[in-house]
Amino acid sequence: AKRGFLRDCAQLAFAVPPAPDDSTSFFQTCLSDPAIMADPQALAALIVFAANAGCGPGADALTNTVSSLQPEVQHELLFRLKAWHGSVREGALAPWYVLLPEASSQGLPAPGEALHGTAAAQVPPRPGRSGLREMMLSPPPEFCCQLDGKLLVDPVRSPMGHVFERSVLAHALEASGGMCPMTGT
């Protein structure tokens, strides 16, 4: 269950990158669980989450954990990262590969180069399966902001019934002098 949750979080971070402070807090919380620290697949999902959130290695719990792994666990983690089938921002895993000593001997791309082809890897929805992953990749229109079309995270409804992402609406109202961006009233 934890692996699935962490995979879904990595996918969400691709669609809606969290704030750096929220990411750091998420890493600390996840890594306080010894089962996650010992699971290369769960660690791979955390690294993909970090990459999709725009967080590279640094002075944080995830970097410290990855750096202190035994070589055989690092090897398994590298395998899991290379076999990742979810969405990953282009080139975002490269700084994380540097932490894995085997990465340089595996012929992996240098930092800044594409890791999963020339564009960000996308996972097509699997037929017959539903869930958070599929909803994130193509959310229903009622779950999208009517201004930018992106998945709602902090939705608000206008008096006219329009649904917006709170931060997008705030910017639109500021730019329009307080006028509804949909109706102009």
N, C-alpha and C positions, 0 to 999 in steps of 0.2 A: 504494500500500500504506500509506503514512504517513497519508493522508487517512482511509482506512477505520479504521486503528488509532485515530486521534484522535477520530473519530466514536464509535467503540465506547467509548473512555475517557469521553467526554462523557455517554454513556448510563449507564455504570457509576457516574459521579459522581452522577447523578440517583437511582439505586437505592441506592447506598452512598456517601454523601459522604466523601471522604478528609479527613484532618486538614489544617489550614491549612499546617503546615510541609511536609507531603508534597506539597501542591499547589504551593507555591512552588518546591520542588525540581524538580517535574515541569515547570513552566514554564521554569525555567532550562535544564534539559536539552533540552527541545524547541526552545527558541529559540536554542540554540547551533548548530542546523542552519540554514544560510543558505537552504536550499530551503524550509523551513517559514516562515521570516520573509518570504519573497517570495510566499507562496501564500495569497491571501485566504480560500480555503475551509478551509485548515488553520488559519489564524488564527481563523476563525469557530468552528471546533470547539474550539479552546483557550479562547475566550471563553465558549462554552456550558459547557465543563468547569468553568471558574472560577465561572460563575453557579450551576451545579448544586452545586458544592462550597461555596457560600456565600461565595466570595471576590469582593469588589468591587474596583474600581480602587484603587490605592494606590501605594506606593513599591516596585514590583516590576518584574521583567523584562517581563511581559506588558503592563502599563500603559505602560511606557516605549516598548515596541515599537509599540503601537497609536497612541500620541500622536505618534510620530515618522514615521508613514507619510505618503507623498506623497498629495495629495488624491484622485488617481484610484484609488489602492489603497484608501484609506478608503471611497470610493464603492462599490467592488466588495465590500469587507468588509461594509459596511452592507447591500448587496443580499443577500449570503450569509446574514447574520444574520436578515434579514426573511424569507428563503425557507427557514429551517431547518425540517426535517421531523422532528426528534427531540424527545425529552422535554426540557422546560425548566421550571424552577421558576417559578411565577407571580411576575411582577414582577422577577425576578432579573437580567434583561438591561438594565433601565432605567439603572442607573448606568454600564454600559458604553457605552450609546448616547450618553451625555453627552460621551464622549471623541471622538465622531465629529461634526465640525462640521455636516455635512449633516443629521444626525438631527433637529435642531430645525426645519429647513425642510421636512422630509418629513412632518410631522404625526404623529410617533410619540408614544406616551404619555409622560407625565411620570414621573419616578421614583416607584415605588410602585404605578403603575397596571398592570393586566394588559396583556401584550404579545401574547399569542396566544389571544385569547378571554377568557372569564371564569375559566377553570381552566387548570391546567398542560397544555400541549400533550402529547398522547400519540400515539405512532405505532403503529397496529395492525400486527401482523405481516403481512408480504406472503406470499400463498400461494406455495408452491413454493420458498420461500427458507428456509434455516436458518442458524444461526450464533449468534454471541454476542449480538447484539441481541435476537433472538427468545427466546433462553434467559433473558436478563435480564428481559424483560417478563413471562414466565410460566415460571419455572424449574421443573424436575421436583421433586416433593416430596423426593426423596433429596438434593437440593442445598439444602434449606431447613432452618433451625434448627427443631427440634421444639418450642421454647418460643415463639418470636416469629413463625415462619413466613417470615422474611426469608432472602434469598440468603446462603449461607455464604461468608465471606471467610477466617476463621481457624477451621476446624472442629476439634472434638474429639469423640471417641466415649467414652461412659461404659462401665463394665464390663458394663452390661446391654444394650449395643448401641445406645443412643440417641445421636443426633448433635445437637450444639449449636454455636452460635457461642460461641467462648471467652469473650468479654466478657459475653455474656448469661448464660452458665452461672455465671461468677464472681459476678455480681450475685444470681442465684437462690440459689446456695449460701450466700452471705452472709446473704441474707434468711431462709433456712430453717435456719440454724444448721448447715450442712454436710450436710443431708439431700438426697437425690436429688429434684429437682423433679418427676420423672415418677413415681417409685415410692414416695417418702416414706421410703425406707430409708437 
